[in-house]
Amino acid sequence: MSNENKSKRTFDLEERTSIFSENIIDFCQSLKETTVTRPIISQLIRSATSIGSNYCEADCTESRRDFEHKLGICKKEAKETKYWLRMIMKSLPEFKVRAQELRKESMELLLIFSSIINKSKSKAA
């Protein structure tokens, strides 16, 4: 694989958010459902998969303002995903290691979206 193709794959945010969503789905399917964990799992799936879907929408917006708004939603959902993963670690401590790995990725996505938003706003100024 050429360096150009490697670079393109590494920074394909649509693919990265899709893989993250798939990893969250796989993770959630491995969790045991109880009265406590059922709503947490549901919220986790919603927030994590929303990151990628909103990024896809942002990628097709027609204005900078709409682009920044959609990325703001991505950022918010990444932060919410981090929260729900923390709740999983509390309610199912045996899944803590995997939850921490996913939480790290949600934090990285949060930072990426924050950076893109800041750069977009500075270009508009």
Residue frames as qw, qx, qy, qz and C-alpha x, y, z in Angstrom:
[[0.000, 0.890, 0.456, 0.000, 0.00, 0.00, 0.00],
 [0.402, 0.515, -0.039, 0.756, 1.39, 3.40, -0.92],
 [0.237, -0.181, -0.471, 0.830, 1.97, 6.09, 1.69],
 [0.283, -0.098, -0.163, -0.940, -0.82, 8.16, 0.14],
 [0.637, -0.285, -0.599, -0.393, -3.33, 5.32, 0.57],
 [0.524, -0.249, -0.666, 0.470, -2.16, 4.68, 4.15],
 [0.061, -0.065, -0.243, 0.966, -2.56, 8.35, 4.99],
 [0.443, -0.183, -0.350, -0.804, -6.02, 8.49, 3.43],
 [0.660, -0.306, -0.679, -0.103, -7.15, 5.41, 5.39],
 [0.420, -0.168, -0.574, 0.682, -5.71, 6.68, 8.65],
 [0.044, 0.199, 0.220, -0.954, -7.58, 9.97, 8.44],
 [0.324, -0.294, -0.654, -0.617, -10.86, 8.71, 6.97],
 [0.222, -0.106, 0.550, -0.798, -13.11, 10.00, 9.73],
 [0.755, 0.013, -0.150, -0.639, -16.24, 8.49, 8.24],
 [0.769, 0.109, -0.630, 0.007, -14.64, 5.04, 8.34],
 [0.234, 0.199, -0.703, 0.641, -13.21, 5.64, 11.82],
 [0.448, -0.098, 0.349, -0.817, -16.60, 6.63, 13.24],
 [0.828, 0.058, -0.334, -0.446, -18.25, 3.65, 11.52],
 [0.622, 0.153, -0.725, 0.253, -15.71, 1.25, 13.00],
 [0.054, -0.181, 0.597, -0.779, -16.22, 2.85, 16.40],
 [0.678, -0.054, 0.059, -0.731, -19.99, 2.32, 16.11],
 [0.829, 0.112, -0.518, -0.177, -19.48, -1.29, 15.09],
 [0.402, 0.206, -0.738, 0.502, -17.14, -1.85, 18.03],
 [0.329, -0.145, 0.436, -0.825, -19.70, -0.36, 20.42],
 [0.811, 0.012, -0.192, -0.553, -22.43, -2.61, 18.98],
 [0.729, 0.154, -0.658, 0.110, -20.22, -5.69, 19.39],
 [0.139, 0.214, -0.663, 0.704, -19.31, -4.61, 22.92],
 [0.515, -0.117, 0.251, -0.811, -22.93, -4.02, 23.91],
 [0.842, 0.040, -0.390, -0.371, -23.96, -7.41, 22.55],
 [0.596, 0.148, -0.718, 0.329, -21.44, -9.01, 24.93],
 [0.130, -0.279, 0.500, -0.809, -22.84, -7.25, 28.01],
 [0.171, -0.373, -0.905, 0.108, -25.29, -8.89, 30.36],
 [0.242, -0.466, -0.226, -0.821, -28.59, -7.08, 30.53],
 [0.241, -0.379, -0.758, 0.474, -30.13, -6.33, 33.89],
 [0.043, -0.878, -0.476, 0.038, -32.66, -3.78, 35.09],
 [0.299, -0.799, 0.103, 0.512, -29.76, -1.38, 35.65],
 [0.374, -0.312, 0.571, 0.661, -27.72, -2.04, 32.51],
 [0.420, 0.539, 0.694, 0.228, -30.54, -2.22, 29.93],
 [0.169, 0.959, 0.219, -0.067, -31.14, 1.58, 29.73],
 [0.315, -0.751, 0.395, 0.426, -27.40, 2.31, 29.92],
 [0.511, -0.011, 0.730, 0.454, -26.68, -0.04, 27.02],
 [0.358, 0.735, 0.557, 0.146, -29.49, 1.50, 24.98],
 [0.025, -0.977, 0.004, 0.213, -28.20, 5.03, 25.60],
 [0.451, -0.530, 0.551, 0.461, -24.64, 3.98, 24.81],
 [0.512, 0.272, 0.704, 0.410, -25.65, 2.51, 21.46],
 [0.232, 0.889, 0.393, 0.040, -27.68, 5.62, 20.59],
 [0.141, -0.933, 0.171, 0.284, -24.97, 8.13, 21.42],
 [0.496, -0.402, 0.623, 0.452, -22.09, 6.16, 19.89],
 [0.486, 0.362, 0.692, 0.392, -23.82, 5.40, 16.59],
 [0.151, 0.936, 0.298, -0.110, -25.03, 8.99, 16.38],
 [0.330, -0.685, 0.336, 0.556, -21.44, 10.21, 16.11],
 [0.370, -0.059, 0.728, 0.573, -20.92, 8.59, 12.71],
 [0.256, 0.662, 0.677, 0.194, -24.36, 9.38, 11.32],
 [0.033, -0.950, -0.153, 0.271, -23.98, 13.06, 12.19],
 [0.345, -0.525, 0.483, 0.610, -20.50, 13.13, 10.71],
 [0.376, 0.286, 0.751, 0.461, -21.92, 11.77, 7.43],
 [0.115, 0.878, 0.464, 0.019, -24.49, 14.57, 7.50],
 [0.250, -0.839, 0.123, 0.468, -21.80, 17.16, 8.27],
 [0.461, -0.202, 0.621, 0.601, -19.77, 15.94, 5.33],
 [0.239, 0.454, 0.703, 0.493, -22.67, 16.82, 3.00],
 [0.034, -0.785, -0.405, 0.467, -23.75, 20.19, 4.41],
 [0.451, 0.689, 0.315, 0.471, -24.06, 23.21, 2.19],
 [0.036, -0.902, 0.101, -0.417, -22.98, 25.89, 4.63],
 [0.366, 0.356, -0.645, 0.569, -20.16, 26.34, 7.12],
 [0.424, -0.333, 0.371, -0.756, -22.68, 27.12, 9.85],
 [0.920, -0.060, -0.073, -0.381, -24.55, 23.84, 9.28],
 [0.739, 0.316, -0.539, 0.251, -21.22, 21.98, 9.10],
 [0.088, 0.384, -0.606, 0.691, -20.14, 23.39, 12.46],
 [0.668, -0.239, 0.208, -0.673, -23.56, 22.59, 13.94],
 [0.947, 0.063, -0.264, -0.172, -23.43, 18.93, 12.83],
 [0.593, 0.322, -0.585, 0.450, -19.87, 18.57, 14.10],
 [0.251, -0.411, 0.452, -0.751, -21.01, 20.11, 17.38],
 [0.880, -0.154, 0.026, -0.449, -23.54, 17.29, 17.64],
 [0.838, 0.241, -0.459, 0.171, -20.75, 14.77, 16.92],
 [0.215, 0.428, -0.571, 0.667, -18.71, 16.31, 19.72],
 [0.556, -0.324, 0.298, -0.705, -21.67, 16.24, 22.12],
 [0.950, -0.014, -0.148, -0.273, -22.45, 12.60, 21.29],
 [0.668, 0.334, -0.559, 0.360, -18.80, 11.59, 21.76],
 [0.077, -0.395, 0.550, -0.732, -18.84, 13.19, 25.20],
 [0.769, -0.189, 0.146, -0.593, -22.12, 11.46, 26.05],
 [0.898, 0.172, -0.404, -0.032, -20.68, 8.12, 24.88],
 [0.340, 0.400, -0.639, 0.562, -17.76, 8.63, 27.26],
 [0.440, -0.313, 0.403, -0.739, -20.25, 9.11, 30.08],
 [0.909, -0.036, -0.045, -0.413, -22.25, 5.96, 29.29],
 [0.753, 0.291, -0.551, 0.211, -19.06, 3.92, 29.08],
 [0.011, 0.390, -0.621, 0.680, -18.19, 5.16, 32.57],
 [0.694, -0.183, 0.256, -0.648, -21.60, 3.95, 33.76],
 [0.915, 0.157, -0.350, -0.125, -20.93, 0.55, 32.18],
 [0.453, 0.381, -0.659, 0.464, -17.62, 0.36, 34.07],
 [0.313, -0.302, 0.523, -0.733, -19.51, 1.05, 37.31],
 [0.811, -0.022, 0.166, -0.560, -22.38, -1.37, 36.69],
 [0.986, 0.161, -0.014, 0.024, -20.32, -4.14, 35.04],
 [0.275, -0.836, 0.451, 0.147, -16.77, -3.90, 36.43],
 [0.760, -0.089, 0.594, 0.249, -15.74, -7.11, 34.65],
 [0.596, 0.635, 0.363, 0.331, -15.96, -5.15, 31.36],
 [0.226, -0.901, 0.014, 0.369, -13.86, -2.23, 32.60],
 [0.470, -0.350, 0.511, 0.629, -10.78, -2.85, 30.44],
 [0.328, 0.397, 0.676, 0.527, -12.72, -2.98, 27.16],
 [0.020, -0.909, -0.416, 0.007, -14.89, -0.03, 28.20],
 [0.348, -0.760, 0.150, 0.528, -11.75, 2.00, 28.92],
 [0.426, -0.040, 0.610, 0.666, -10.40, 1.25, 25.43],
 [0.160, 0.657, 0.630, 0.383, -13.66, 2.41, 23.85],
 [0.222, -0.910, -0.250, 0.246, -13.73, 5.43, 26.14],
 [0.428, -0.471, 0.333, 0.696, -10.26, 6.40, 24.93],
 [0.283, 0.268, 0.654, 0.648, -11.48, 6.30, 21.32],
 [0.029, -0.840, -0.527, -0.124, -14.54, 8.40, 22.18],
 [0.342, -0.803, -0.007, 0.487, -12.20, 10.96, 23.79],
 [0.397, -0.187, 0.511, 0.739, -10.01, 11.01, 20.69],
 [0.167, 0.563, 0.660, 0.468, -13.07, 11.56, 18.50],
 [0.201, -0.896, -0.350, 0.187, -14.20, 14.36, 20.82],
 [0.381, -0.629, 0.218, 0.642, -10.81, 16.04, 20.45],
 [0.350, 0.125, 0.642, 0.671, -10.82, 15.60, 16.67],
 [0.054, 0.748, 0.596, 0.287, -14.26, 17.19, 16.32],
 [0.296, -0.862, -0.159, 0.379, -13.28, 20.02, 18.67],
 [0.415, -0.378, 0.398, 0.725, -10.20, 20.71, 16.56],
 [0.251, 0.374, 0.671, 0.588, -12.15, 20.70, 13.29],
 [0.089, -0.869, -0.485, -0.032, -14.79, 23.06, 14.73],
 [0.368, -0.764, 0.028, 0.529, -12.12, 25.45, 16.06],
 [0.379, -0.148, 0.530, 0.744, -10.30, 25.50, 12.70],
 [0.151, 0.584, 0.677, 0.421, -13.56, 26.08, 10.84],
 [0.187, -0.909, -0.341, 0.153, -14.48, 28.97, 13.12],
 [0.399, -0.614, 0.206, 0.649, -11.04, 30.54, 12.80],
 [0.334, 0.154, 0.620, 0.693, -11.32, 30.42, 9.00],
 [0.016, 0.762, 0.599, 0.246, -14.67, 32.20, 9.21],
 [0.331, -0.815, -0.204, 0.429, -13.27, 35.00, 11.37]]
